[in-house]
Amino acid sequence: MGTYDKKKILEIDRRHIWHPFTQMKDYEDRDPPVIVAARGTKLYSIEGQEFYDTISSWWTNTHGHLHPQLVKALKDQLDRLDHVNFSGFTHPYAAEVVERLRGFLPSKLIRFFFSDNGSTAVEVGLKMAFQFWQNRGFSRKTRFVCLENAYHGDTLGAVSVGGVDLFFKLYKPLTFKTYRAPAPYCYRCPENRGSTFTFSAENISCNFRCLKGLKSILKEHHEEIAALIVEPRLLAAGGMIVYPAEYLRGLVEQARRYGVLVIFDEVATGFGRTGRMFALESAGVVPDILCLAKGLTGGMLPLALTVTTEEVFQAFYADYLEGKTFYHGHSFTAHPLGCAVAAANLKLFAEEKPLEKGRAVQEFFHQRLEEIFSDRPYVGDIRYLGYVGALELVADRRTKEPFPPEKRVGFQVYMASLKAGLVLRPLGDVIYWFLPLCVTKEEVDEILSRSREVLDGILLGK
């Protein structure tokens, strides 16, 4: 593992480092694990303890840590080109990313704007949608529609179209006005009085009351709405909420009917995580703007893309003095190192076909989730889609009553999971798995079995 001074690392961390999404007081009398290495599905601490990386290092790691082909691509690129201004220059590594990615995307999506993370990919999409209408003379179209329980990033534009109050409520005075439509939250839908689990949401019997809420917003306000933004098939940070493909099709249909652009945020769902290369495929619909990041480089380096149509692009294509230029950019736009790894990642998808090879593993994952957790009294809902699985923990299964926030059940589970060699980082009281595509049946079984032991220990006192 190399030689590291654990005491010094933790001392510096405690005195100077501010961790994301973390109440630092929680670590006043506990130390975070010091991770020094990774390989495949596992992380390794400074003491040599193994952790199954069950959340793919914040949903980024696609093929397992340090995949040899991605490592080689990065090393080779270091001998060629480290960085160049992408405003007025181009390079073959960006071109290769675009050409390889085009083979996976709907033919309508042909214009690619590079940035460096998911939040900025969304910011770019929002600004594109806004300026698209302004450039065409529709000056009233300045608003956006988003869903309750949505999460699109932490920059202010992304916060404005977010629907998770836990993350965003404080910052509302800094945000712009949006319209929030009801989320397709099947488990907590007022019309869902049954005791069945959501699972993949494929067999949900519903009149899509939530879609009617969206329709009302569009009907009344479409003349001032530039775009609608949604995470297709899975509201990730909102609680790993899986919803039916039919809802997504209905959403796009309504947007088209009222002349509103559609933005798909596939930052979390893209690159195989839902069992398809992109979640949009499961509904057979195409957005006007698509936001990508996280798995674009297999989790190795930050890189993002906002992909759009020729129609959107042409609204900006004009003589300079017409003032239609898209004034947005980043210092590390189309960074050559990131592009080289992204190209290698896309080559892996094309040549090794991990989604086809892993179909049996996905089915096994879903089956074991049902077998292991269906009878647990603390499990209110079981949800899964591709390599994503989630349990919504409740105090009362019959009434769906959640645990009191002061119990911090999710946090207790997280801390106990580390001792069990897992990373079960919760979303409130939703425990989830966001597995890499390289995971095996044996690893799935081990991960879920350990997870059950952790949950039983916290919630059943076993």
N, C-alpha and C positions, 0 to 999 in steps of 0.2 A: 504493500500500500504506500510505500515511500515513508519519509520521515517528516512528521508534522508535530508542532507543539500545540496540543489540544488546549492546554490551559491558556496559552497566549491568544489563540484564535477566539476562544470564548470570551476572554477579557476584552478584546477589541470589539467583538460583536456586541457585548453587553453595554459597553461605554459609548459606541459610536454608530452602530448600524440600526437603521429603522426598516423593519421588514414590512412587505406589502400585506394588506388585509389582515393585519395582526395587531391585537391589543398588546402592546409591549409589556404592560404590567403583568400579563399572564406568565411572563418568563422571568419575573423578578426572583423567583426561587426555583426555577427549573431551566435546564439547558436544552437548546435544540440539538438534534443530532448533527454531527459534523460529517458531511458527506464528502468523500475524497475520490470516489471512483464509481463507475457504473458499467454494466455490461448486460446486454439483452433486456430482460424484464426486471433486472435487479439493480439496486443502489447499494453501495458499501460505505459504512461509516469508518471513522478514523480508527476505531477499535476492531474493525473487521466484521461488524454485525451486518447481516444481509436484510434488506427490505424489498419486498415486492413493490415495484413502482406501479401500483394499481390505478393511479390517475395520470399515467404517462407524462409525468413532470408538467403538470398543468395543461394536459390535453395536447401537448405538442409532439411527443415522441411517437413516431409512427411504426417504424420497423424494429424497435428495440434500440437500446443505447449502443453507440459506437458500431453501427453496422459497417462492415469493412469497406463496402463500395462507397459509402458516404464519406468515410474517413479518407479514403484514397482520393476522392474528388477534391476534398478540401486541401489535402497536402499538395496535390498536383497544381491546384490553382495558385497556391502561395509562390510558386516559381514563375508565374506568368504575369498576373496583374492583381494588385491588392485593392486599388480604389481609383475611380476617376469620376469627375463631375458628369452627371448624366444629362445635364441641360446643354444641349448642343453637341454632345458626343454620344456614341453608342458603342456596344461591344458584343462579340459573338456569344457571350455567356448569357446575356439577357435574351438575345434572339433565340438561343436554344431552349430556354425556359418557355418562351411563348410558343414556339413551334411544337414542343412536346405537350404542353398543356392544351393546346388547341385540339389535339387528338382525343381529349377526354371531355371537352366541353360541347354544349350545343352549338351548332354552326352559326347561330345568330350572335354569339358573344365573340367579338373579334378584335376589340380594342383594349389594350392592356396598360394600366397605369401602375407603376411600381411605388411602393413605400416600404415601411419597415416593421409594422406590427398591426394587430387586428384593429385596435382603436383608430389608428390613422387610416386604415383601409376604409373603415366606416365613415370617418370624417370626409375623406375624399368622395365617397359615394353620396353623402348628403349634399356636399357643395356642388358636385356635378349635377345632381337632380335639381337643385335650386337654380343654378345658373343656366341649365338647359332651358327652363321656362323663361327666365329673364332674357336670355339671348334671342328667344323667339317672340318676345313682346308680350308674354303673359305675366305682367308684373304683379298680379294679385296672388299668384301661386307661390306662397312663401312658407306654408306649414307642412308638417309631416304627421303621419299616423303611425303609431307603434302599438304593441300589445302590452297589456298588463303582464307582469312577471318576465318581461323581456330584459335582456342585458346585451348591450352592444359595445361596451368598452367604457373607459373612465376619463377620456377627454371630454370637454364640455359639450360638444355637439353630440357625441355618443351618449353622454349622460342625459341630455335633453330627450332622447328617444328611448331611454331606459325605463323599465317599469318595476324595478326592484327597490322599494323604498328603503330597505335596510342599507343599501349602498348609496342611494342618491338623494334621499329626502333633504338632507342638510344643504345640498348645493342647488336646490330649486331656484333660489333668487338669482343665480348666475346663468340659468338656462333659458332657452327660447320656448315659446308656447308650442305644445303638440297636442294631438288628440289621441287618447288611449282607448283602444277597443278591448272588449273582454277577451281574455286568453282562453284557448281551448284546453282547460285544465280538467280533464275527464274525471279524475278521482274526486275532485271537490266541486264538480258541477252540481248545482241545485237539483237538476233533473236526474242525477245518477243516485238513486236510492238503493241500488243493489249492493251486494257484498262481493262482487267479482273484482278481480284486479285489472288494471289497465293493460298490463303486458305490453304488446307492440301496438296497441290501439287499432288493430286491424279489424277487430270484431265488435267495435263499439256501436251500439244501437242508439242513434241520437238524431234529433231534429236540428242540430247545430244552431242552438239559440245564440251562442257566442258570435256566430257568423252574421246573425241578424243585427247584432250591435254594431259590427263593422259596417254593414250595409247602410244603417241609419246615419252614421257619421259621414260616409262618402256621399250619400244622397243629399245631405244638408250642406256640406262644406266643400264639395269637390272643386268648386271654382277657386278656392284658396289653398288647396292641397297639392303640393309638388310631388310627393312620393309616399309610399307606404313601405315600411321596413319590417322584416320578419326573419326569424331564425327558422329555416324549413325543417319540419318534423320533430324538432327537439328544442325546447326552451332550456338551454343548458344551465347557466348560472341561476336561473329562476327556480331551479329545483329538479333538473333533469326530467322535465315534463314532456313525455312522448304524446304526440297527438296524431289523429288520422290524416292520411294523405288527402282524403276528400275535403278536409277543411282547407288545406293549402290550395287545392284546385279552386275551391270556391272563393278564396281570398283573391287569387289572381284574376279570376273571372270578374269579380266585382270591381277591382281596380281598373281593369281594361274597360269595363262598361262606363266608368265615370271619368276616363281620361287621366288616370293617375299612374305615375311610374311605380314600378315595383323594384325594391332593393332586397336581395337575399343576402343575409349575413351567414356565410358558411365558414366563418373563421374557426368555429369549434367542430362543425359537422362535416367539413370537407376532408378529402383524402382518405376515404374508406371507413371512417369511424362509425357510420351508421349502417355499414354492410354494403354500401354502394360507394363509388368514387365520390359522388356528391349527393346529398340528401334530396336535391330537387328531382333526381331521376326517379325516385319512388312515386312521385306524383305526376310525372310527365309534363311539367311546366317549366317555363324559362323566364327569368326575370329580365328587367332592362339593365340592371346593375348587379354585379356579383362581387362580394367582398371575401377575400381569401387571406389566410396567414397561417399561424401555428404549424400545421402539418406540411406546409409547402416545402420546407427544407427537411422534413422528417424529424423536426425538433432540434436540429443541430445549430442553426443560426437564425437570427431575426430577419424576416423578409415577408413582404405582403404584396398583394395585388388587388386592384379594383378593376374588374373587367366589365366592359359595356358594349353596346351595340354601335353599328355604324350610324344609325339615326341619331343617337345621343352625341357621338363624336362630331357629326357634321354641323350640329348647332354651335360648335365652338370654332369651326374651320372657316376663317374669314380673313380679309385683309387686316393687318395689324391695327390700323387706325379705327376700325370698327369697334374695338374694345371688347372683343369676345374671347380673348385669351384666358385659359384656365390658369390662374395664378396660384399654384400650389406646388410644393416640392419639399424634399428632405435632403439633407446633406449626404445621406447614405442610400439614396434612391438607386435601385438596381445594383446594389453592392456586388462586385464580381465574385467575392468569396461565397456569399449567400446564393448567388445565381448558379454557381458551379455545383453546389450541393443540391439545390432545388432540381437542377437538370438530372443529376444522378438519382435523386429520389423518384422523379417521374419516369426515368428509365427503368427503375426497379418495378414500378407498377406495371409498366408496359410489358416487360420481359418475364418477370417472375410471377406475375398475376397472383399476388397474395390474397386478394379477395375471393377468387375462385378456389384457391387452395384452402382457405380458412373457413369456408362455409360450414363445414362439419363442426368446427370449433365454436363458431357462433351459435349454432343450434344446440350444442352441448352446454354452452354458457347459459343460454336461456332455460334449458331444461333443468339444469342444476339449481338455478335461482328459484325456480318453482318448487323443486323437490325439497330444497334445504330450508326455505323460508316461508312457504305457504301456511304452515301450521303455527308459526310463531305469533304469540298474542300481541307483541309490540309492533308487528308489521301491518300497517294500514294498506299500503299499496306496493305492488311490484311492477316495475316498468323496465322495458329493455328495447333496444334497437341496435342491431349490429353488435359492435364491441362495447356498447354502453349499457350498463345496468344500474338500477337504483331501487332503494327501499325507502318509503316514507314511514318514519317511525311515529307511532301515536301512543298516547296514554290509554285510549279506549278505542279498541278496534271497531266496536259496534257503532259508536257515535262519531268516529273519526276525530275525536278531540285530541289536539296536539299536546305535547308535554309543555308545562310552564317554562317560559324562557329562562327563568332563574335556575332551572335544573341543568341547563347547558348540556343536554344529553349528547348532542353531536360532538361537542368538544371532549366530553368524557370518553366517547368511543374513539375519537382520534388519538388521544393520549394513550389509551390502552392498546390501540392497534400497533403503535410503534414498538411496544414491548413484545408484540406477537410477530414482528417482522413484516408488517404491512404499512401502507400509507393510505388510511381511510380518512381523507380530509373531507369533512362534511359541508353541506350547504344547509345551514340551519340544522334541522333534524332529518335531513335527507342524506342517507349514506349511499355512495355511488362508487361504481367501478368504471374507469375509462381506459380500457385495456389496449395495449399495442397489438398490431396485427400479427406479430410473431408469436403470441402467446399459444401455448399448447393445451391440450385437454387436461394433462396431468397438472399443469400450473393452474389452470382454471379451478380444478377440483381442490387443490391445496389452498388457493386464495380464498375461495368461498367457505371452505371448511374452517379455516382459521378465523374468517370474518364472523361466522356463526358463534364460535367460541367467545370471541370478543364481545359480541352483542349480548349473548346469554349471560356473560359475566357481569356486564353493566346493568342489564335490564331485568334479569331473572335471578341475579345473585348466585349464579352457578360457578 
